[in-house]
Amino acid sequence: MSALEILQFVMAVDCYPNVFVAYRILLTVPATVASAERSFSKLKLLKTYLRSTMLQDRLNGLAMCCIEKDILDNVDLDCALNDFASRNARRNFF
């Protein structure tokens, strides 16, 4: 039986609620650990000797862009650029 089938069986039997909770936690822990390891791996690639003077906010932003690349690929760059330009306009109209 696969892990999903075992979880569905425990859920269907419904006589061991603690087993269901324990098994659900057990199935989510490896994914959480792998995600954290990938994040630290990306952070190590970003934080090189030349970028060691980078502030924490910038490093966090770059790390999120690198880690969540699949979400970043779906962002409309023209819309983001126009939004940024409209917020940071320092024009003097005479």
Summary of the structure (lengths in Angstrom):
residues: 94
radius of gyration: 22.5
end to end distance: 74.9
largest distance: 76.8
contacts: 174
relative contact order: 0.06
helix: 72%
strand: 0%
